[in-house]
Amino acid sequence: MLAVMIKRHLAPGMESTYEEFSRKIIQAAVPAKGFISSKAFKDINDSGMRYTLIQMETLADWRAWQNSAERKAALVQIQPLLREPETVTILTTA
């Protein structure tokens, strides 16, 4: 199993708009091969910082989703809401 942590720094005032788009991306990911689960987090000290933790079966499954047309289309909508590009960290059990 693989965990993918996605960090996004939102532009001021974009929190509610981001929440809507974020839900759409997760809904699109659910049927993706290897998808296990997803959980969204907000930084307790900075409401503009968002984290999404996605669990996938394998790295190949994540790469397929990461490069999918569905995810790319969703990211086009989210990019204007961000202060900087998202960062992706891939984690595995120790």
MARVODREN-314448 format. One record per residue: residue in one letter; residue number from 0; x, y, z of N, C-alpha, C in turn. Coordinates in steps of 0.2 Angstrom, whole numbers, always signed. Layout:
// residues N
<rec><res>a</res><n>NUM</n><n_u>X</n_u><n_v>Y</n_v><n_w>Z</n_w><ca_u>X</ca_u><ca_v>Y</ca_v><ca_w>Z</ca_w><c_u>X</c_u><c_v>Y</c_v><c_w>Z</c_w></rec>
...
***
This chain:
// residues 94
<rec><res>m</res><n>0</n><n_u>+4</n_u><n_v>-6</n_v><n_w>+0</n_w><ca_u>+0</ca_u><ca_v>+0</ca_v><ca_w>+0</ca_w><c_u>+4</c_u><c_v>+6</c_v><c_w>+0</c_w></rec>
<rec><res>l</res><n>1</n><n_u>+2</n_u><n_v>+11</n_v><n_w>-3</n_w><ca_u>+5</ca_u><ca_v>+18</ca_v><ca_w>-4</ca_w><c_u>+1</c_u><c_v>+23</c_v><c_w>-2</c_w></rec>
<rec><res>a</res><n>2</n><n_u>+4</n_u><n_v>+28</n_v><n_w>+2</n_w><ca_u>+1</ca_u><ca_v>+34</ca_v><ca_w>+4</ca_w><c_u>+4</c_u><c_v>+40</c_v><c_w>+0</c_w></rec>
<rec><res>v</res><n>3</n><n_u>-1</n_u><n_v>+45</n_v><n_w>-3</n_w><ca_u>+2</ca_u><ca_v>+51</ca_v><ca_w>-6</ca_w><c_u>-1</c_u><c_v>+57</c_v><c_w>-3</c_w></rec>
<rec><res>m</res><n>4</n><n_u>+3</n_u><n_v>+61</n_v><n_w>-1</n_w><ca_u>+2</ca_u><ca_v>+67</ca_v><ca_w>+3</ca_w><c_u>+2</c_u><c_v>+73</c_v><c_w>-2</c_w></rec>
<rec><res>i</res><n>5</n><n_u>-3</n_u><n_v>+76</n_v><n_w>-3</n_w><ca_u>-4</ca_u><ca_v>+82</ca_v><ca_w>-8</ca_w><c_u>-5</c_u><c_v>+88</c_v><c_w>-4</c_w></rec>
<rec><res>k</res><n>6</n><n_u>+0</n_u><n_v>+93</n_v><n_w>-5</n_w><ca_u>+0</ca_u><ca_v>+99</ca_v><ca_w>-1</ca_w><c_u>-2</c_u><c_v>+105</c_v><c_w>-6</c_w></rec>
<rec><res>r</res><n>7</n><n_u>-7</n_u><n_v>+109</n_v><n_w>-4</n_w><ca_u>-9</ca_u><ca_v>+114</ca_v><ca_w>-8</ca_w><c_u>-10</c_u><c_v>+121</c_v><c_w>-4</c_w></rec>
<rec><res>h</res><n>8</n><n_u>-7</n_u><n_v>+126</n_v><n_w>-6</n_w><ca_u>-7</ca_u><ca_v>+133</ca_v><ca_w>-2</ca_w><c_u>-12</c_u><c_v>+137</c_v><c_w>-6</c_w></rec>
<rec><res>l</res><n>9</n><n_u>-18</n_u><n_v>+138</n_v><n_w>-3</n_w><ca_u>-23</ca_u><ca_v>+142</ca_v><ca_w>-7</ca_w><c_u>-22</c_u><c_v>+149</c_v><c_w>-7</c_w></rec>
<rec><res>a</res><n>10</n><n_u>-24</n_u><n_v>+153</n_v><n_w>-12</n_w><ca_u>-24</ca_u><ca_v>+160</ca_v><ca_w>-12</ca_w><c_u>-29</c_u><c_v>+162</c_v><c_w>-7</c_w></rec>
<rec><res>p</res><n>11</n><n_u>-28</n_u><n_v>+169</n_v><n_w>-5</n_w><ca_u>-33</ca_u><ca_v>+171</ca_v><ca_w>+0</ca_w><c_u>-40</c_u><c_v>+171</c_v><c_w>-3</c_w></rec>
<rec><res>g</res><n>12</n><n_u>-45</n_u><n_v>+169</n_v><n_w>+2</n_w><ca_u>-52</ca_u><ca_v>+170</ca_v><ca_w>+0</ca_w><c_u>-55</c_u><c_v>+164</c_v><c_w>-5</c_w></rec>
<rec><res>m</res><n>13</n><n_u>-50</n_u><n_v>+159</n_v><n_w>-6</n_w><ca_u>-52</ca_u><ca_v>+154</ca_v><ca_w>-11</ca_w><c_u>-54</c_u><c_v>+147</c_v><c_w>-7</c_w></rec>
<rec><res>e</res><n>14</n><n_u>-55</n_u><n_v>+147</n_v><n_w>-1</n_w><ca_u>-56</ca_u><ca_v>+141</ca_v><ca_w>+3</ca_w><c_u>-62</c_u><c_v>+138</c_v><c_w>+1</c_w></rec>
<rec><res>s</res><n>15</n><n_u>-68</n_u><n_v>+141</n_v><n_w>+1</n_w><ca_u>-74</ca_u><ca_v>+138</ca_v><ca_w>-1</ca_w><c_u>-74</c_u><c_v>+135</c_v><c_w>-8</c_w></rec>
<rec><res>t</res><n>16</n><n_u>-71</n_u><n_v>+139</n_v><n_w>-12</n_w><ca_u>-71</ca_u><ca_v>+137</ca_v><ca_w>-20</ca_w><c_u>-67</c_u><c_v>+131</c_v><c_w>-20</c_w></rec>
<rec><res>y</res><n>17</n><n_u>-61</n_u><n_v>+131</n_v><n_w>-17</n_w><ca_u>-57</ca_u><ca_v>+125</ca_v><ca_w>-17</ca_w><c_u>-60</c_u><c_v>+119</c_v><c_w>-14</c_w></rec>
<rec><res>e</res><n>18</n><n_u>-64</n_u><n_v>+119</n_v><n_w>-9</n_w><ca_u>-67</ca_u><ca_v>+114</ca_v><ca_w>-6</ca_w><c_u>-72</c_u><c_v>+110</c_v><c_w>-11</c_w></rec>
<rec><res>e</res><n>19</n><n_u>-75</n_u><n_v>+114</n_v><n_w>-15</n_w><ca_u>-80</ca_u><ca_v>+111</ca_v><ca_w>-20</ca_w><c_u>-76</c_u><c_v>+107</c_v><c_w>-25</c_w></rec>
<rec><res>f</res><n>20</n><n_u>-70</n_u><n_v>+110</n_v><n_w>-28</n_w><ca_u>-66</ca_u><ca_v>+107</ca_v><ca_w>-33</ca_w><c_u>-63</c_u><c_v>+101</c_v><c_w>-30</c_w></rec>
<rec><res>s</res><n>21</n><n_u>-61</n_u><n_v>+102</n_v><n_w>-24</n_w><ca_u>-57</ca_u><ca_v>+96</ca_v><ca_w>-21</ca_w><c_u>-62</c_u><c_v>+90</c_v><c_w>-20</c_w></rec>
<rec><res>r</res><n>22</n><n_u>-68</n_u><n_v>+91</n_v><n_w>-18</n_w><ca_u>-73</ca_u><ca_v>+85</ca_v><ca_w>-18</ca_w><c_u>-73</c_u><c_v>+82</c_v><c_w>-25</c_w></rec>
<rec><res>k</res><n>23</n><n_u>-74</n_u><n_v>+86</n_v><n_w>-30</n_w><ca_u>-74</ca_u><ca_v>+83</ca_v><ca_w>-37</ca_w><c_u>-68</c_u><c_v>+79</c_v><c_w>-39</c_w></rec>
<rec><res>i</res><n>24</n><n_u>-62</n_u><n_v>+81</n_v><n_w>-37</n_w><ca_u>-57</ca_u><ca_v>+77</ca_v><ca_w>-39</ca_w><c_u>-57</c_u><c_v>+70</c_v><c_w>-35</c_w></rec>
<rec><res>i</res><n>25</n><n_u>-59</n_u><n_v>+71</n_v><n_w>-29</n_w><ca_u>-59</ca_u><ca_v>+64</ca_v><ca_w>-25</ca_w><c_u>-64</c_u><c_v>+60</c_v><c_w>-28</c_w></rec>
<rec><res>q</res><n>26</n><n_u>-70</n_u><n_v>+62</n_v><n_w>-30</n_w><ca_u>-75</ca_u><ca_v>+58</ca_v><ca_w>-33</ca_w><c_u>-73</c_u><c_v>+55</c_v><c_w>-39</c_w></rec>
<rec><res>a</res><n>27</n><n_u>-69</n_u><n_v>+59</n_v><n_w>-43</n_w><ca_u>-66</ca_u><ca_v>+56</ca_v><ca_w>-49</ca_w><c_u>-61</c_u><c_v>+51</c_v><c_w>-48</c_w></rec>
<rec><res>a</res><n>28</n><n_u>-57</n_u><n_v>+51</n_v><n_w>-42</n_w><ca_u>-52</ca_u><ca_v>+46</ca_v><ca_w>-41</ca_w><c_u>-55</c_u><c_v>+40</c_v><c_w>-38</c_w></rec>
<rec><res>v</res><n>29</n><n_u>-61</n_u><n_v>+40</n_v><n_w>-35</n_w><ca_u>-64</ca_u><ca_v>+34</ca_v><ca_w>-32</ca_w><c_u>-64</c_u><c_v>+28</c_v><c_w>-37</c_w></rec>
<rec><res>p</res><n>30</n><n_u>-66</n_u><n_v>+28</n_v><n_w>-43</n_w><ca_u>-66</ca_u><ca_v>+22</ca_v><ca_w>-47</ca_w><c_u>-59</c_u><c_v>+21</c_v><c_w>-50</c_w></rec>
<rec><res>a</res><n>31</n><n_u>-54</n_u><n_v>+25</n_v><n_w>-49</n_w><ca_u>-47</ca_u><ca_v>+23</ca_v><ca_w>-52</ca_w><c_u>-45</c_u><c_v>+17</c_v><c_w>-49</c_w></rec>
<rec><res>k</res><n>32</n><n_u>-41</n_u><n_v>+13</n_v><n_w>-54</n_w><ca_u>-38</ca_u><ca_v>+7</ca_v><ca_w>-52</ca_w><c_u>-33</c_u><c_v>+8</c_v><c_w>-46</c_w></rec>
<rec><res>g</res><n>33</n><n_u>-34</n_u><n_v>+4</n_v><n_w>-41</n_w><ca_u>-30</ca_u><ca_v>+4</ca_v><ca_w>-35</ca_w><c_u>-31</c_u><c_v>+9</c_v><c_w>-30</c_w></rec>
<rec><res>f</res><n>34</n><n_u>-37</n_u><n_v>+13</n_v><n_w>-31</n_w><ca_u>-39</ca_u><ca_v>+18</ca_v><ca_w>-26</ca_w><c_u>-41</c_u><c_v>+15</c_v><c_w>-19</c_w></rec>
<rec><res>i</res><n>35</n><n_u>-39</n_u><n_v>+17</n_v><n_w>-14</n_w><ca_u>-41</ca_u><ca_v>+14</ca_v><ca_w>-7</ca_w><c_u>-45</c_u><c_v>+19</c_v><c_w>-3</c_w></rec>
<rec><res>s</res><n>36</n><n_u>-42</n_u><n_v>+25</n_v><n_w>-2</n_w><ca_u>-46</ca_u><ca_v>+30</ca_v><ca_w>+2</ca_w><c_u>-43</c_u><c_v>+36</c_v><c_w>+1</c_w></rec>
<rec><res>s</res><n>37</n><n_u>-46</n_u><n_v>+41</n_v><n_w>+3</n_w><ca_u>-44</ca_u><ca_v>+48</ca_v><ca_w>+3</ca_w><c_u>-46</c_u><c_v>+52</c_v><c_w>+9</c_w></rec>
<rec><res>k</res><n>38</n><n_u>-42</n_u><n_v>+56</n_v><n_w>+12</n_w><ca_u>-44</ca_u><ca_v>+61</ca_v><ca_w>+18</ca_w><c_u>-41</c_u><c_v>+67</c_v><c_w>+17</c_w></rec>
<rec><res>a</res><n>39</n><n_u>-45</n_u><n_v>+73</n_v><n_w>+18</n_w><ca_u>-43</ca_u><ca_v>+80</ca_v><ca_w>+17</ca_w><c_u>-42</c_u><c_v>+83</c_v><c_w>+24</c_w></rec>
<rec><res>f</res><n>40</n><n_u>-37</n_u><n_v>+87</n_v><n_w>+25</n_w><ca_u>-35</ca_u><ca_v>+90</ca_v><ca_w>+31</ca_w><c_u>-34</c_u><c_v>+97</c_v><c_w>+29</c_w></rec>
<rec><res>k</res><n>41</n><n_u>-35</n_u><n_v>+101</n_v><n_w>+35</n_w><ca_u>-34</ca_u><ca_v>+109</ca_v><ca_w>+35</ca_w><c_u>-29</c_u><c_v>+110</c_v><c_w>+40</c_w></rec>
<rec><res>d</res><n>42</n><n_u>-24</n_u><n_v>+114</n_v><n_w>+39</n_w><ca_u>-19</ca_u><ca_v>+116</ca_v><ca_w>+44</ca_w><c_u>-22</c_u><c_v>+120</c_v><c_w>+49</c_w></rec>
<rec><res>i</res><n>43</n><n_u>-22</n_u><n_v>+118</n_v><n_w>+56</n_w><ca_u>-25</ca_u><ca_v>+121</ca_v><ca_w>+61</ca_w><c_u>-23</c_u><c_v>+129</c_v><c_w>+62</c_w></rec>
<rec><res>n</res><n>44</n><n_u>-17</n_u><n_v>+130</n_v><n_w>+60</n_w><ca_u>-14</ca_u><ca_v>+137</ca_v><ca_w>+61</ca_w><c_u>-14</c_u><c_v>+141</c_v><c_w>+55</c_w></rec>
<rec><res>d</res><n>45</n><n_u>-16</n_u><n_v>+138</n_v><n_w>+49</n_w><ca_u>-16</ca_u><ca_v>+142</ca_v><ca_w>+43</ca_w><c_u>-22</c_u><c_v>+139</c_v><c_w>+38</c_w></rec>
<rec><res>s</res><n>46</n><n_u>-27</n_u><n_v>+142</n_v><n_w>+38</n_w><ca_u>-33</ca_u><ca_v>+140</ca_v><ca_w>+35</ca_w><c_u>-32</c_u><c_v>+139</c_v><c_w>+27</c_w></rec>
<rec><res>g</res><n>47</n><n_u>-27</n_u><n_v>+142</n_v><n_w>+25</n_w><ca_u>-26</ca_u><ca_v>+142</ca_v><ca_w>+18</ca_w><c_u>-21</c_u><c_v>+136</c_v><c_w>+16</c_w></rec>
<rec><res>m</res><n>48</n><n_u>-19</n_u><n_v>+132</n_v><n_w>+20</n_w><ca_u>-15</ca_u><ca_v>+126</ca_v><ca_w>+19</ca_w><c_u>-20</c_u><c_v>+120</c_v><c_w>+19</c_w></rec>
<rec><res>r</res><n>49</n><n_u>-20</n_u><n_v>+116</n_v><n_w>+14</n_w><ca_u>-24</ca_u><ca_v>+110</ca_v><ca_w>+13</ca_w><c_u>-19</c_u><c_v>+104</c_v><c_w>+11</c_w></rec>
<rec><res>y</res><n>50</n><n_u>-21</n_u><n_v>+99</n_v><n_w>+14</n_w><ca_u>-17</ca_u><ca_v>+92</ca_v><ca_w>+13</ca_w><c_u>-23</c_u><c_v>+87</c_v><c_w>+11</c_w></rec>
<rec><res>t</res><n>51</n><n_u>-21</n_u><n_v>+83</n_v><n_w>+6</n_w><ca_u>-25</ca_u><ca_v>+77</ca_v><ca_w>+5</ca_w><c_u>-21</c_u><c_v>+71</c_v><c_w>+5</c_w></rec>
<rec><res>l</res><n>52</n><n_u>-23</n_u><n_v>+66</n_v><n_w>+9</n_w><ca_u>-19</ca_u><ca_v>+60</ca_v><ca_w>+9</ca_w><c_u>-23</c_u><c_v>+55</c_v><c_w>+6</c_w></rec>
<rec><res>i</res><n>53</n><n_u>-20</n_u><n_v>+52</n_v><n_w>+1</n_w><ca_u>-23</ca_u><ca_v>+47</ca_v><ca_w>-4</ca_w><c_u>-20</c_u><c_v>+40</c_v><c_w>-3</c_w></rec>
<rec><res>q</res><n>54</n><n_u>-23</n_u><n_v>+35</n_v><n_w>-2</n_w><ca_u>-20</ca_u><ca_v>+28</ca_v><ca_w>-1</ca_w><c_u>-22</c_u><c_v>+25</c_v><c_w>-8</c_w></rec>
<rec><res>m</res><n>55</n><n_u>-17</n_u><n_v>+22</n_v><n_w>-11</n_w><ca_u>-17</ca_u><ca_v>+18</ca_v><ca_w>-17</ca_w><c_u>-14</c_u><c_v>+11</c_v><c_w>-16</c_w></rec>
<rec><res>e</res><n>56</n><n_u>-16</n_u><n_v>+7</n_v><n_w>-20</n_w><ca_u>-13</ca_u><ca_v>+0</ca_v><ca_w>-19</ca_w><c_u>-5</c_u><c_v>+0</c_v><c_w>-21</c_w></rec>
<rec><res>t</res><n>57</n><n_u>-3</n_u><n_v>+3</n_v><n_w>-27</n_w><ca_u>+3</ca_u><ca_v>+3</ca_v><ca_w>-29</ca_w><c_u>+6</c_u><c_v>+10</c_v><c_w>-32</c_w></rec>
<rec><res>l</res><n>58</n><n_u>+12</n_u><n_v>+10</n_v><n_w>-33</n_w><ca_u>+15</ca_u><ca_v>+16</ca_v><ca_w>-36</ca_w><c_u>+12</c_u><c_v>+17</c_v><c_w>-43</c_w></rec>
<rec><res>a</res><n>59</n><n_u>+12</n_u><n_v>+11</n_v><n_w>-47</n_w><ca_u>+9</ca_u><ca_v>+12</ca_v><ca_w>-54</ca_w><c_u>+2</c_u><c_v>+14</c_v><c_w>-54</c_w></rec>
<rec><res>d</res><n>60</n><n_u>-2</n_u><n_v>+12</n_v><n_w>-49</n_w><ca_u>-9</ca_u><ca_v>+15</ca_v><ca_w>-49</ca_w><c_u>-9</c_u><c_v>+22</c_v><c_w>-48</c_w></rec>
<rec><res>w</res><n>61</n><n_u>-5</n_u><n_v>+25</n_v><n_w>-43</n_w><ca_u>-4</ca_u><ca_v>+32</ca_v><ca_w>-42</ca_w><c_u>-2</c_u><c_v>+35</c_v><c_w>-48</c_w></rec>
<rec><res>r</res><n>62</n><n_u>+3</n_u><n_v>+33</n_v><n_w>-51</n_w><ca_u>+6</ca_u><ca_v>+36</ca_v><ca_w>-57</ca_w><c_u>+0</c_u><c_v>+37</c_v><c_w>-63</c_w></rec>
<rec><res>a</res><n>63</n><n_u>-4</n_u><n_v>+31</n_v><n_w>-63</n_w><ca_u>-9</ca_u><ca_v>+31</ca_v><ca_w>-68</ca_w><c_u>-14</c_u><c_v>+36</c_v><c_w>-67</c_w></rec>
<rec><res>w</res><n>64</n><n_u>-16</n_u><n_v>+37</n_v><n_w>-61</n_w><ca_u>-21</ca_u><ca_v>+42</ca_v><ca_w>-59</ca_w><c_u>-18</c_u><c_v>+49</c_v><c_w>-59</c_w></rec>
<rec><res>q</res><n>65</n><n_u>-12</n_u><n_v>+50</n_v><n_w>-57</n_w><ca_u>-8</ca_u><ca_v>+56</ca_v><ca_w>-57</ca_w><c_u>-8</c_u><c_v>+59</c_v><c_w>-65</c_w></rec>
<rec><res>n</res><n>66</n><n_u>-7</n_u><n_v>+55</n_v><n_w>-69</n_w><ca_u>-7</ca_u><ca_v>+56</ca_v><ca_w>-76</ca_w><c_u>-13</c_u><c_v>+56</c_v><c_w>-80</c_w></rec>
<rec><res>s</res><n>67</n><n_u>-19</n_u><n_v>+54</n_v><n_w>-77</n_w><ca_u>-25</ca_u><ca_v>+53</ca_v><ca_w>-80</ca_w><c_u>-28</c_u><c_v>+60</c_v><c_w>-83</c_w></rec>
<rec><res>a</res><n>68</n><n_u>-32</n_u><n_v>+59</n_v><n_w>-88</n_w><ca_u>-35</ca_u><ca_v>+65</ca_v><ca_w>-91</ca_w><c_u>-40</c_u><c_v>+68</c_v><c_w>-86</c_w></rec>
<rec><res>e</res><n>69</n><n_u>-43</n_u><n_v>+64</n_v><n_w>-82</n_w><ca_u>-48</ca_u><ca_v>+66</ca_v><ca_w>-77</ca_w><c_u>-45</c_u><c_v>+71</c_v><c_w>-72</c_w></rec>
<rec><res>r</res><n>70</n><n_u>-39</n_u><n_v>+68</n_v><n_w>-69</n_w><ca_u>-35</ca_u><ca_v>+72</ca_v><ca_w>-64</ca_w><c_u>-33</c_u><c_v>+79</c_v><c_w>-67</c_w></rec>
<rec><res>k</res><n>71</n><n_u>-30</n_u><n_v>+78</n_v><n_w>-73</n_w><ca_u>-27</ca_u><ca_v>+84</ca_v><ca_w>-76</ca_w><c_u>-33</c_u><c_v>+89</c_v><c_w>-78</c_w></rec>
<rec><res>a</res><n>72</n><n_u>-38</n_u><n_v>+87</n_v><n_w>-79</n_w><ca_u>-44</ca_u><ca_v>+92</ca_v><ca_w>-81</ca_w><c_u>-46</c_u><c_v>+95</c_v><c_w>-74</c_w></rec>
<rec><res>a</res><n>73</n><n_u>-46</n_u><n_v>+92</n_v><n_w>-69</n_w><ca_u>-48</ca_u><ca_v>+94</ca_v><ca_w>-62</ca_w><c_u>-43</c_u><c_v>+99</c_v><c_w>-60</c_w></rec>
<rec><res>l</res><n>74</n><n_u>-36</n_u><n_v>+98</n_v><n_w>-61</n_w><ca_u>-31</ca_u><ca_v>+102</ca_v><ca_w>-59</ca_w><c_u>-31</c_u><c_v>+109</c_v><c_w>-63</c_w></rec>
<rec><res>v</res><n>75</n><n_u>-33</n_u><n_v>+109</n_v><n_w>-69</n_w><ca_u>-34</ca_u><ca_v>+115</ca_v><ca_w>-73</ca_w><c_u>-39</c_u><c_v>+120</c_v><c_w>-69</c_w></rec>
<rec><res>q</res><n>76</n><n_u>-44</n_u><n_v>+117</n_v><n_w>-66</n_w><ca_u>-49</ca_u><ca_v>+121</ca_v><ca_w>-62</ca_w><c_u>-46</c_u><c_v>+124</c_v><c_w>-55</c_w></rec>
<rec><res>i</res><n>77</n><n_u>-42</n_u><n_v>+119</n_v><n_w>-52</n_w><ca_u>-39</ca_u><ca_v>+121</ca_v><ca_w>-46</ca_w><c_u>-33</c_u><c_v>+126</c_v><c_w>-46</c_w></rec>
<rec><res>q</res><n>78</n><n_u>-29</n_u><n_v>+125</n_v><n_w>-51</n_w><ca_u>-23</ca_u><ca_v>+129</ca_v><ca_w>-52</ca_w><c_u>-24</c_u><c_v>+137</c_v><c_w>-50</c_w></rec>
<rec><res>p</res><n>79</n><n_u>-29</n_u><n_v>+140</n_v><n_w>-53</n_w><ca_u>-30</ca_u><ca_v>+147</ca_v><ca_w>-51</ca_w><c_u>-31</c_u><c_v>+149</c_v><c_w>-44</c_w></rec>
<rec><res>l</res><n>80</n><n_u>-33</n_u><n_v>+144</n_v><n_w>-40</n_w><ca_u>-35</ca_u><ca_v>+145</ca_v><ca_w>-33</ca_w><c_u>-29</c_u><c_v>+144</c_v><c_w>-29</c_w></rec>
<rec><res>l</res><n>81</n><n_u>-23</n_u><n_v>+142</n_v><n_w>-31</n_w><ca_u>-17</ca_u><ca_v>+141</ca_v><ca_w>-28</ca_w><c_u>-12</c_u><c_v>+147</c_v><c_w>-28</c_w></rec>
<rec><res>r</res><n>82</n><n_u>-9</n_u><n_v>+148</n_v><n_w>-22</n_w><ca_u>-3</ca_u><ca_v>+153</ca_v><ca_w>-22</ca_w><c_u>+3</c_u><c_v>+150</c_v><c_w>-26</c_w></rec>
<rec><res>e</res><n>83</n><n_u>+4</n_u><n_v>+143</n_v><n_w>-26</n_w><ca_u>+10</ca_u><ca_v>+140</ca_v><ca_w>-29</ca_w><c_u>+8</c_u><c_v>+133</c_v><c_w>-31</c_w></rec>
<rec><res>p</res><n>84</n><n_u>+12</n_u><n_v>+130</n_v><n_w>-35</n_w><ca_u>+10</ca_u><ca_v>+123</ca_v><ca_w>-37</ca_w><c_u>+9</c_u><c_v>+118</c_v><c_w>-32</c_w></rec>
<rec><res>e</res><n>85</n><n_u>+5</n_u><n_v>+113</n_v><n_w>-32</n_w><ca_u>+4</ca_u><ca_v>+108</ca_v><ca_w>-27</ca_w><c_u>+11</c_u><c_v>+104</c_v><c_w>-26</c_w></rec>
<rec><res>t</res><n>86</n><n_u>+12</n_u><n_v>+102</n_v><n_w>-20</n_w><ca_u>+18</ca_u><ca_v>+97</ca_v><ca_w>-19</ca_w><c_u>+15</c_u><c_v>+90</c_v><c_w>-18</c_w></rec>
<rec><res>v</res><n>87</n><n_u>+18</n_u><n_v>+85</n_v><n_w>-20</n_w><ca_u>+16</ca_u><ca_v>+78</ca_v><ca_w>-19</ca_w><c_u>+22</c_u><c_v>+74</c_v><c_w>-16</c_w></rec>
<rec><res>t</res><n>88</n><n_u>+20</n_u><n_v>+71</n_v><n_w>-10</n_w><ca_u>+25</ca_u><ca_v>+67</ca_v><ca_w>-7</ca_w><c_u>+22</c_u><c_v>+60</c_v><c_w>-7</c_w></rec>
<rec><res>i</res><n>89</n><n_u>+26</n_u><n_v>+55</n_v><n_w>-9</n_w><ca_u>+24</ca_u><ca_v>+48</ca_v><ca_w>-9</ca_w><c_u>+27</c_u><c_v>+45</c_v><c_w>-3</c_w></rec>
<rec><res>l</res><n>90</n><n_u>+23</n_u><n_v>+41</n_v><n_w>+1</n_w><ca_u>+25</ca_u><ca_v>+38</ca_v><ca_w>+7</ca_w><c_u>+23</c_u><c_v>+31</c_v><c_w>+6</c_w></rec>
<rec><res>t</res><n>91</n><n_u>+27</n_u><n_v>+27</n_v><n_w>+10</n_w><ca_u>+26</ca_u><ca_v>+20</ca_v><ca_w>+10</ca_w><c_u>+28</c_u><c_v>+18</c_v><c_w>+18</c_w></rec>
<rec><res>t</res><n>92</n><n_u>+25</n_u><n_v>+12</n_v><n_w>+20</n_w><ca_u>+27</ca_u><ca_v>+10</ca_v><ca_w>+26</ca_w><c_u>+34</c_u><c_v>+8</c_v><c_w>+27</c_w></rec>
<rec><res>a</res><n>93</n><n_u>+36</n_u><n_v>+10</n_v><n_w>+34</n_w><ca_u>+43</ca_u><ca_v>+9</ca_v><ca_w>+35</ca_w><c_u>+45</c_u><c_v>+2</c_v><c_w>+37</c_w></rec>
***
